[in-house]
Amino acid sequence: MKLLVCNHKMYLTNDEAIMLSNDLKDINTSDIDLIVCPSYLNFDLFKSFTLGAQDAYYEDRGAYTGKISAYDLSLRNIKYCIVGHSEERVNDSDEVINLKVKAMLRNSITPILCIGDTKIDRELRRTSEVLKKQIIKGLKDVVLDTTQEIIIAYEPRFLIGGKNTLSKDEIEDILKYIKKILMGINITRYKLLYGGGVTSSNIEKIKSNLYDGYLLGSASCDALEIKNIIKIIK
């Protein structure tokens, strides 16, 4: 069963989110695990779906203006949370990301850890080095119990927000490498996603049994796109 994570980012106003939720009422998600990550303000509009958050703070409570804790999300039955997205890595160090991963696990939330390389990383042939560092530091001292897992989402940072993806062979090679890194740090319960420019127009070309699903950005804010992507995945 493929996993489809929909990251709405800050694309939708409340009215637009209402329209999207209405347009998705008849969506067929059999054989698909669909996780919707709306803005915090729009959680209630998508409560008929499995909900994820776009980020969370690593302290459970305290004087942290503007922050939302993993603890508070767990009380609202949020089951997943994105952490380390490239748009957050501008401010978050690997050490902060590690604290967020641990906070999510502590509060029974499955982390969706995003990792990715830049165009310069790729040109300098340091993609492997960058991804290994992000994984090892992001999962430092993380020990999963038998009920927990980690979701790793690989997104080439230079393709996020666009309409182009890597080739299927490139994606498969990188995800095989990620599996080796996870094995080396004794993380055995995980799922692997690909994101970065995934649309209904290109997903057919990159479908593979080597990964467990996809992380969508702007495409997840279009009901027809989501329905077409699910149809192609099936």
Backbone bond lengths (Angstrom), bond angles and torsions (degrees), N, CA, C in turn:
res aa  C-N    CA-C-N  psi(-1)  N-CA   C-N-CA  omega(-1)  CA-C   N-CA-C  phi
1 M - - - 1.463 - - 1.525 109.35 -
2 K 1.322 116.88 123.80 1.455 121.12 -177.49 1.531 111.44 -80.85
3 L 1.328 114.21 147.17 1.452 122.28 179.48 1.525 108.52 -102.34
4 L 1.330 116.52 132.42 1.455 121.84 179.27 1.526 108.14 -126.46
5 V 1.337 115.91 112.90 1.467 121.28 -178.20 1.525 108.21 -104.69
6 C 1.329 115.88 125.21 1.467 122.03 -176.25 1.526 109.71 -107.59
7 N 1.317 116.38 106.70 1.462 122.08 180.00 1.528 109.34 -97.33
8 H 1.327 116.47 103.63 1.468 120.81 -177.42 1.524 113.30 -74.42
9 K 1.341 116.37 -13.99 1.463 120.77 -177.35 1.541 109.42 50.52
10 M 1.345 117.55 -132.74 1.458 120.49 179.02 1.530 109.48 -117.34
11 Y 1.328 115.01 35.11 1.459 120.08 -175.37 1.531 113.35 -77.34
12 L 1.337 117.70 -32.19 1.459 120.44 -167.12 1.527 113.35 -108.24
13 T 1.329 115.74 130.94 1.462 119.75 166.50 1.522 108.04 -73.21
14 N 1.318 116.59 172.11 1.463 119.76 178.58 1.522 110.81 -60.30
15 D 1.319 118.01 -44.15 1.465 121.52 -179.75 1.532 111.28 -62.49
16 E 1.323 116.40 -41.12 1.464 120.09 179.27 1.518 110.75 -68.09
17 A 1.334 116.71 -35.83 1.466 120.16 177.46 1.525 110.65 -66.77
18 I 1.322 117.36 -37.46 1.462 120.93 176.23 1.525 110.08 -61.23
19 M 1.329 116.67 -44.61 1.475 120.71 178.68 1.518 111.14 -61.50
20 L 1.342 116.84 -43.22 1.461 119.98 -179.71 1.516 110.90 -64.75
21 S 1.319 117.65 -44.85 1.471 120.23 -179.19 1.528 110.68 -62.07
22 N 1.323 117.12 -37.35 1.469 120.52 177.26 1.526 111.19 -66.98
23 D 1.334 116.09 -39.81 1.474 120.52 -179.14 1.523 112.36 -69.92
24 L 1.334 116.61 -18.30 1.468 120.19 -178.36 1.531 113.10 -97.99
25 K 1.326 117.33 1.73 1.464 120.22 -175.77 1.524 112.58 -60.57
26 D 1.322 116.93 -31.71 1.462 120.11 -176.48 1.528 112.52 -100.29
27 I 1.323 117.31 12.92 1.461 120.05 -175.44 1.528 110.63 -69.11
28 N 1.316 116.00 139.42 1.463 122.19 -179.79 1.523 108.89 -95.56
29 T 1.327 115.82 106.99 1.469 120.00 -178.14 1.526 112.26 -107.21
30 S 1.328 117.44 18.87 1.465 118.95 175.63 1.530 108.62 -63.18
31 D 1.304 116.13 138.04 1.468 122.97 -178.28 1.527 113.27 69.23
32 I 1.337 117.68 11.75 1.466 121.98 177.21 1.520 108.74 -133.02
33 D 1.327 117.60 132.33 1.458 121.47 170.10 1.527 107.38 -92.16
34 L 1.316 117.07 105.54 1.458 122.26 -177.32 1.525 109.83 -101.29
35 I 1.332 116.48 121.27 1.459 122.15 178.10 1.521 107.76 -116.35
36 V 1.319 116.42 123.63 1.462 121.33 -178.99 1.526 108.81 -104.90
37 C 1.341 115.59 127.14 1.475 122.05 179.60 1.525 108.80 -115.77
38 P 1.338 116.82 84.40 1.464 120.21 -179.87 1.528 110.28 -80.96
39 S 1.335 116.04 179.42 1.458 118.42 167.72 1.525 107.56 -67.04
40 Y 1.325 116.99 159.29 1.461 120.20 -180.00 1.531 110.87 -55.14
41 L 1.330 116.99 -36.62 1.468 121.44 -176.15 1.521 112.96 -67.93
42 N 1.336 116.21 -21.18 1.472 119.81 -174.33 1.527 113.90 -106.47
43 F 1.337 117.45 11.44 1.465 119.78 -179.90 1.528 112.49 -52.61
44 D 1.315 116.88 -47.95 1.464 120.68 -174.25 1.524 112.58 -61.84
45 L 1.324 117.20 -27.76 1.467 120.70 -178.06 1.529 111.82 -70.47
46 F 1.332 116.87 -21.93 1.468 120.81 -176.11 1.533 111.48 -117.96
47 K 1.325 116.83 24.98 1.461 120.23 -175.43 1.525 113.45 -68.58
48 S 1.343 117.50 -12.52 1.466 119.38 176.19 1.531 111.09 -78.23
49 F 1.337 117.31 -9.38 1.462 122.57 177.98 1.526 109.90 -105.18
50 T 1.333 116.12 166.15 1.464 119.66 169.19 1.519 107.78 -70.29
51 L 1.339 115.93 126.22 1.461 119.88 -172.68 1.527 112.52 -100.07
52 G 1.321 114.49 143.42 1.452 121.92 170.20 1.515 108.58 -129.36
53 A 1.319 116.22 159.16 1.464 121.41 175.91 1.523 109.20 -104.67
54 Q 1.327 115.58 160.86 1.462 120.43 -178.45 1.524 112.65 -87.83
55 D 1.310 116.69 -15.04 1.467 121.56 178.26 1.520 107.75 -175.44
56 A 1.313 117.08 165.78 1.468 121.55 175.07 1.520 108.17 -156.72
57 Y 1.318 115.93 154.76 1.462 120.97 179.00 1.528 109.44 -86.26
58 Y 1.316 116.35 159.43 1.471 119.61 -173.17 1.522 114.82 -90.66
59 E 1.337 117.93 -11.96 1.463 120.24 174.30 1.523 109.10 -92.55
60 D 1.328 116.90 144.59 1.465 119.89 -177.10 1.523 113.04 -75.23
61 R 1.313 116.98 -30.85 1.464 120.80 176.07 1.522 109.39 -165.17
62 G 1.346 116.59 163.66 1.459 118.87 178.77 1.514 112.19 144.92
63 A 1.315 115.96 -171.71 1.470 122.37 -176.34 1.532 109.64 -86.04
64 Y 1.324 115.77 73.53 1.464 121.89 -177.81 1.526 108.51 -125.24
65 T 1.317 115.61 83.48 1.464 121.88 -174.71 1.532 111.70 -56.95
66 G 1.306 114.92 129.89 1.458 120.82 175.92 1.512 115.62 83.12
67 K 1.334 117.54 -1.41 1.463 120.26 -177.57 1.528 111.06 -95.06
68 I 1.326 115.72 156.77 1.463 123.23 174.23 1.521 107.23 -123.47
69 S 1.327 117.19 125.56 1.465 119.96 -175.06 1.528 111.84 -86.90
70 A 1.330 114.83 151.71 1.461 120.51 173.13 1.529 109.79 -61.08
71 Y 1.320 115.77 -35.40 1.473 120.66 177.60 1.525 110.96 -59.18
72 D 1.331 116.66 -47.84 1.460 120.50 -179.85 1.536 110.93 -64.38
73 L 1.330 116.87 -38.53 1.464 120.18 177.77 1.526 110.94 -63.49
74 S 1.318 116.48 -39.92 1.467 119.91 -178.87 1.530 111.16 -64.11
75 L 1.336 116.50 -34.27 1.469 120.20 178.08 1.527 111.74 -67.08
76 R 1.322 115.87 -19.62 1.467 121.72 178.52 1.525 111.53 -100.25
77 N 1.327 115.63 15.00 1.464 122.24 174.69 1.532 112.99 66.35
78 I 1.329 116.91 29.76 1.459 120.62 173.74 1.526 108.04 -79.82
79 K 1.330 116.53 124.81 1.468 120.67 -171.40 1.528 113.93 -98.06
80 Y 1.342 116.76 -19.27 1.466 120.33 -175.93 1.529 109.66 -136.00
81 C 1.316 116.04 157.42 1.462 119.44 175.98 1.522 109.84 -153.78
82 I 1.327 115.33 131.55 1.458 121.32 175.49 1.526 108.93 -75.58
83 V 1.318 115.94 139.96 1.470 120.36 176.14 1.526 108.37 -142.74
84 G 1.328 115.93 141.12 1.460 119.61 176.73 1.507 114.58 78.60
85 H 1.334 117.30 18.62 1.465 118.67 175.81 1.526 108.87 -58.63
86 S 1.309 117.09 148.25 1.470 120.36 -174.93 1.523 111.81 -57.10
87 E 1.328 116.55 -30.64 1.463 119.68 179.50 1.530 111.68 -73.80
88 E 1.333 116.82 -18.46 1.462 121.53 175.58 1.527 111.75 -94.93
89 R 1.326 116.13 -25.68 1.469 119.32 -178.77 1.529 111.92 -65.82
90 V 1.317 117.57 -15.58 1.464 120.58 175.01 1.533 109.51 -58.76
91 N 1.342 116.22 -34.62 1.466 121.38 -178.40 1.524 113.82 -107.23
92 D 1.335 116.58 -26.91 1.462 120.45 -174.20 1.523 111.82 -97.74
93 S 1.311 116.57 127.22 1.459 121.24 173.66 1.529 109.62 -78.22
94 D 1.314 116.23 168.66 1.469 120.12 175.94 1.523 110.55 -60.24
95 E 1.329 116.50 -32.83 1.464 120.34 -179.93 1.525 111.16 -67.77
96 V 1.323 117.08 -40.67 1.472 121.26 177.42 1.526 109.73 -66.76
97 I 1.314 116.36 -42.03 1.466 120.48 178.18 1.519 110.35 -60.00
98 N 1.320 116.87 -40.72 1.462 121.37 177.30 1.529 111.39 -60.96
99 L 1.322 116.93 -42.86 1.468 120.83 177.24 1.521 111.25 -62.69
100 K 1.329 116.86 -37.39 1.469 120.70 179.08 1.532 111.15 -67.80
101 V 1.334 116.17 -42.06 1.469 119.89 177.53 1.526 110.07 -58.15
102 K 1.328 116.29 -46.36 1.465 120.70 -179.24 1.526 111.49 -65.09
103 A 1.342 117.23 -37.57 1.466 120.57 178.47 1.525 111.04 -64.34
104 M 1.323 116.69 -39.15 1.466 120.07 178.70 1.520 110.72 -65.52
105 L 1.316 116.49 -47.28 1.466 119.58 179.76 1.526 111.01 -62.86
106 R 1.314 116.08 -38.82 1.474 121.07 178.22 1.525 111.65 -61.21
107 N 1.324 116.32 -27.97 1.460 121.84 -177.53 1.528 113.46 -108.34
108 S 1.328 115.84 23.51 1.474 122.57 174.13 1.524 113.18 60.87
109 I 1.334 115.95 35.58 1.462 122.38 175.03 1.529 107.79 -113.66
110 T 1.324 116.53 134.99 1.462 120.49 177.91 1.519 109.74 -81.96
111 P 1.344 118.16 120.17 1.473 120.38 179.03 1.526 111.00 -76.01
112 I 1.318 115.23 139.18 1.464 121.59 170.40 1.517 105.76 -107.76
113 L 1.320 116.25 93.09 1.459 122.09 -173.53 1.523 110.07 -83.65
114 C 1.324 115.94 115.93 1.464 121.22 179.71 1.525 109.94 -90.22
115 I 1.304 115.65 134.49 1.459 121.61 174.50 1.524 107.69 -131.88
116 G 1.329 116.58 155.73 1.457 117.65 -179.49 1.511 112.83 -177.45
117 D 1.312 114.85 159.70 1.454 122.73 -179.92 1.529 109.89 -111.12
118 T 1.331 115.57 157.55 1.451 121.19 176.40 1.534 109.72 -93.13
119 K 1.314 115.02 172.64 1.469 119.21 177.58 1.528 110.30 -63.77
120 I 1.335 116.19 -37.77 1.472 120.10 178.84 1.523 110.63 -65.82
121 D 1.350 116.75 -40.41 1.469 120.33 176.42 1.519 110.44 -55.73
122 R 1.317 114.96 -43.67 1.471 119.78 -177.56 1.520 110.95 -68.47
123 E 1.326 116.14 -42.56 1.471 119.75 -179.51 1.529 111.22 -64.70
124 L 1.331 116.31 -33.86 1.469 120.71 179.91 1.528 112.19 -89.40
125 R 1.321 116.10 4.58 1.463 123.28 178.12 1.530 112.84 57.69
126 R 1.321 115.18 42.14 1.466 118.90 178.46 1.530 112.06 -117.17
127 T 1.330 116.33 20.43 1.467 120.76 178.80 1.524 111.09 -56.37
128 S 1.322 117.42 -47.02 1.470 121.35 -178.16 1.519 111.06 -59.39
129 E 1.328 115.76 -44.59 1.462 121.29 -179.22 1.531 110.95 -63.07
130 V 1.332 116.37 -43.98 1.472 121.38 -177.88 1.527 111.01 -65.21
131 L 1.326 116.93 -46.53 1.459 120.82 -178.42 1.526 111.39 -65.23
132 K 1.329 116.34 -41.09 1.467 120.12 179.08 1.528 110.81 -61.38
133 K 1.326 116.37 -43.25 1.469 121.01 179.30 1.533 110.78 -62.91
134 Q 1.335 117.21 -44.58 1.463 120.64 -178.80 1.527 111.51 -63.76
135 I 1.323 116.80 -39.02 1.470 120.27 -179.75 1.526 111.04 -71.11
136 I 1.320 116.48 -50.80 1.466 119.81 -175.42 1.526 111.36 -64.06
137 K 1.330 117.31 -43.24 1.463 119.44 179.44 1.526 111.87 -73.48
138 G 1.334 116.24 -37.42 1.459 119.26 179.77 1.519 113.41 -67.49
139 L 1.327 117.01 -27.86 1.469 121.49 -177.99 1.530 112.61 -111.34
140 K 1.324 116.67 18.39 1.461 120.35 -179.71 1.534 111.00 -57.67
141 D 1.325 115.97 128.43 1.471 123.43 177.55 1.530 113.26 62.82
142 V 1.311 117.83 17.82 1.466 120.96 176.62 1.524 108.77 -83.76
143 V 1.310 115.26 124.32 1.463 121.97 176.82 1.528 107.44 -124.03
144 L 1.319 116.25 122.02 1.458 120.81 -177.67 1.520 110.48 -92.14
145 D 1.329 116.52 139.18 1.460 118.48 170.87 1.522 108.85 -86.39
146 T 1.302 116.93 -179.40 1.471 120.08 -172.25 1.518 113.64 -69.82
147 T 1.337 117.56 -11.00 1.475 120.27 -179.60 1.529 111.62 -101.67
148 Q 1.329 117.77 -1.75 1.456 120.61 -172.73 1.525 112.54 -110.66
149 E 1.337 114.40 156.22 1.454 120.48 172.37 1.528 109.10 -149.08
150 I 1.320 115.24 165.37 1.463 122.90 175.75 1.525 107.67 -114.32
151 I 1.314 116.60 140.16 1.461 120.81 171.03 1.525 107.29 -108.26
152 I 1.327 116.54 124.56 1.460 121.79 177.60 1.524 108.04 -106.16
153 A 1.334 116.20 124.43 1.463 120.95 178.32 1.521 108.82 -113.10
154 Y 1.331 115.66 114.33 1.466 119.66 176.97 1.528 109.25 -90.36
155 E 1.338 115.06 122.54 1.463 121.41 177.41 1.530 109.66 -131.96
156 P 1.329 118.46 113.85 1.469 118.84 171.53 1.531 107.82 -60.43
157 R 1.307 117.50 119.92 1.464 120.46 -170.20 1.524 112.48 -63.64
158 F 1.312 116.85 -27.56 1.464 120.59 -176.89 1.534 112.30 -80.31
159 L 1.335 117.46 -6.38 1.466 120.72 179.22 1.528 112.49 -106.90
160 I 1.330 117.46 -8.07 1.457 120.85 -179.20 1.520 109.88 -64.86
161 G 1.321 116.24 131.20 1.458 121.13 178.87 1.520 113.83 88.84
162 G 1.340 116.64 -6.04 1.462 119.85 179.76 1.515 111.98 -101.11
163 K 1.319 115.60 -162.56 1.466 120.77 -178.53 1.527 111.58 -124.18
164 N 1.323 115.73 14.69 1.459 120.51 178.38 1.523 109.88 -115.90
165 T 1.313 116.41 149.94 1.455 121.94 177.10 1.524 109.18 -126.71
166 L 1.322 115.15 172.67 1.459 118.98 169.31 1.521 108.68 -71.94
167 S 1.305 116.27 169.42 1.460 119.35 174.91 1.525 109.12 -74.20
168 K 1.318 116.03 160.26 1.456 121.51 178.33 1.528 111.00 -57.81
169 D 1.344 117.34 -42.16 1.468 120.85 -179.62 1.527 111.40 -63.04
170 E 1.336 116.42 -41.54 1.462 120.08 179.42 1.527 111.05 -63.53
171 I 1.319 115.97 -44.37 1.466 120.40 -179.75 1.522 110.50 -62.63
172 E 1.330 116.30 -45.87 1.466 119.93 -178.62 1.530 111.11 -62.29
173 D 1.327 117.64 -41.46 1.467 120.59 179.61 1.526 111.14 -61.85
174 I 1.319 116.45 -43.00 1.465 120.36 -178.69 1.527 110.72 -68.07
175 L 1.318 117.24 -41.17 1.467 119.31 -178.86 1.528 111.44 -70.48
176 K 1.309 118.23 -30.86 1.466 120.48 172.68 1.530 109.91 -63.47
177 Y 1.317 115.74 -40.52 1.469 121.06 178.54 1.529 110.44 -64.68
178 I 1.341 117.06 -41.41 1.469 121.67 178.52 1.535 109.93 -61.45
179 K 1.318 116.94 -40.43 1.468 120.28 178.24 1.527 111.22 -59.62
180 K 1.335 116.58 -40.65 1.464 120.33 179.40 1.528 111.06 -63.90
181 I 1.325 116.06 -40.45 1.467 119.71 179.24 1.523 109.91 -63.91
182 L 1.326 117.20 -45.39 1.464 121.20 -179.78 1.526 110.95 -62.09
183 M 1.317 116.56 -39.44 1.462 120.50 177.52 1.526 110.09 -62.22
184 G 1.343 115.39 -38.63 1.451 120.02 -177.96 1.518 113.95 -68.11
185 I 1.336 117.35 -24.10 1.472 119.68 178.04 1.534 110.76 -107.27
186 N 1.329 115.29 16.96 1.467 121.78 172.63 1.534 113.80 63.93
187 I 1.331 116.23 33.92 1.469 120.67 171.00 1.531 106.44 -98.63
188 T 1.321 116.01 110.44 1.465 119.90 -174.31 1.525 113.50 -111.20
189 R 1.331 116.70 -15.83 1.476 119.66 178.90 1.528 108.61 -108.66
190 Y 1.307 114.41 100.85 1.465 119.32 -175.65 1.535 110.29 -154.50
191 K 1.319 114.88 163.36 1.458 122.93 169.60 1.522 107.70 -128.06
192 L 1.328 116.33 150.44 1.455 121.49 -179.48 1.522 110.47 -117.05
193 L 1.326 115.89 130.75 1.461 122.09 177.80 1.521 109.77 -119.07
194 Y 1.331 114.49 156.42 1.468 119.80 170.00 1.525 108.34 -117.81
195 G 1.328 115.40 138.66 1.460 120.78 175.42 1.516 109.49 -141.52
196 G 1.309 115.47 173.23 1.465 119.65 -179.76 1.509 110.99 111.03
197 G 1.343 115.74 89.14 1.458 120.22 176.51 1.518 114.81 75.69
198 V 1.332 118.05 18.66 1.467 120.51 -178.79 1.533 109.86 -75.79
199 T 1.325 116.34 125.85 1.465 122.68 177.51 1.526 109.17 -138.14
200 S 1.326 115.67 173.51 1.469 119.88 177.63 1.531 110.90 -67.52
201 S 1.328 116.98 -19.47 1.466 121.04 -178.34 1.523 112.93 -79.62
202 N 1.341 117.30 -23.73 1.472 117.88 -175.86 1.527 114.32 -121.10
203 I 1.327 117.72 -7.85 1.468 118.86 -173.29 1.531 112.58 -66.54
204 E 1.337 117.16 -28.56 1.464 120.80 178.49 1.528 110.62 -60.00
205 K 1.337 116.35 -35.46 1.467 121.26 -176.32 1.522 113.15 -73.96
206 I 1.335 116.21 -21.21 1.474 118.11 -174.21 1.528 112.86 -113.43
207 K 1.316 117.81 4.33 1.471 119.90 179.65 1.521 110.36 -57.91
208 S 1.333 115.78 137.56 1.468 120.13 -178.41 1.521 109.66 -157.47
209 N 1.311 115.67 148.27 1.469 120.92 175.10 1.523 111.91 -83.06
210 L 1.329 117.08 -3.58 1.465 120.39 -178.72 1.524 112.14 -78.90
211 Y 1.325 117.22 -16.69 1.462 118.62 176.68 1.513 110.46 -127.35
212 D 1.335 114.49 162.87 1.464 120.54 -166.86 1.522 114.27 -96.19
213 G 1.327 117.25 -5.43 1.455 118.11 179.48 1.509 112.23 163.05
214 Y 1.344 114.87 -158.47 1.448 121.16 -169.79 1.522 110.80 -140.06
215 L 1.328 114.91 149.06 1.457 121.94 172.78 1.524 107.27 -109.68
216 L 1.328 115.77 118.21 1.463 121.32 -177.90 1.519 111.12 -102.78
217 G 1.327 116.12 145.48 1.457 121.59 174.24 1.512 109.99 -107.18
218 S 1.323 117.41 -107.44 1.468 121.54 -175.40 1.524 112.17 -59.65
219 A 1.334 117.32 -31.01 1.471 119.76 179.96 1.522 111.51 -62.05
220 S 1.329 117.03 -24.80 1.466 120.31 -177.30 1.530 112.62 -77.42
221 C 1.323 116.75 -5.28 1.469 120.84 179.44 1.521 111.64 -97.46
222 D 1.319 116.46 6.42 1.466 122.90 -179.17 1.527 107.64 -121.56
223 A 1.328 116.67 113.25 1.470 121.01 -175.03 1.523 111.86 -59.43
224 L 1.325 117.31 -41.04 1.463 120.49 -179.16 1.525 110.72 -65.76
225 E 1.333 116.19 -39.70 1.470 120.22 176.94 1.524 110.61 -60.50
226 I 1.322 116.99 -46.71 1.462 120.61 -178.84 1.529 110.12 -61.16
227 K 1.316 116.43 -45.87 1.467 120.30 -179.01 1.519 111.10 -62.50
228 N 1.321 116.83 -41.04 1.476 120.53 179.20 1.523 111.15 -67.73
229 I 1.332 116.95 -40.06 1.464 120.79 178.95 1.529 110.18 -63.40
230 I 1.328 116.45 -43.80 1.468 120.15 179.02 1.535 110.50 -63.01
231 K 1.312 116.41 -40.86 1.475 120.75 179.10 1.530 110.79 -61.51
232 I 1.333 116.47 -41.98 1.461 120.52 -180.00 1.522 111.01 -68.76
233 I 1.328 116.66 -41.64 1.470 120.30 178.75 1.522 110.70 -60.29
234 K 1.319 116.16 -41.80 1.467 119.95 -179.05 1.523 111.36 -68.26
